[in-house]
């Protein structure tokens, strides 16, 4: 199975940090490739991209100021197949510190809670250097939350990203 590459570079608006790749993503070699995952529609509907990208176009996110990485590079059937010791918080944090995006969005609470601590959805009080941290509901179809409620977090994050690019953004 394929280990997904990081899509990171200096100056990104937001980096989405997933928990780990699904089996389908590892099989195809592309992020968020599972048929029930709503990541790609949410990204475009919230305005991060000008069209809906397909999983096999995941490398294109960099053109839109968006990056992708995961806490754990090993693909699993689900979160229960992961050990806490597999979460590479120091490595992920070092990657983020190096590329210095304006925001990091954790795709789901699990990764944030396992590595940083308790959280609610939304903008977090903690920062990594100058990078703001946001926790969004998992885009996986397995999360029992409505599509509308999940998508609202992508819209809220996009508003924060846009505001941070202007003088109107205040911490």
Secondary structure, DSSP 8 states (H G I E B T S, - for coil): ------B--TT-SEEEEEEEEEHHHHHHTSTT-STT--HHHHHHHTTSSSS---GGGGGGGGGGTEEEEEEEEEEESSGGG--GGG--HHHHHHHHHHH--SEEEEESHHHHHHHT----SEEEEEEETTEEEEEE---STTS-S-HHHHHHHHHHHHHHHHHHTSTT---
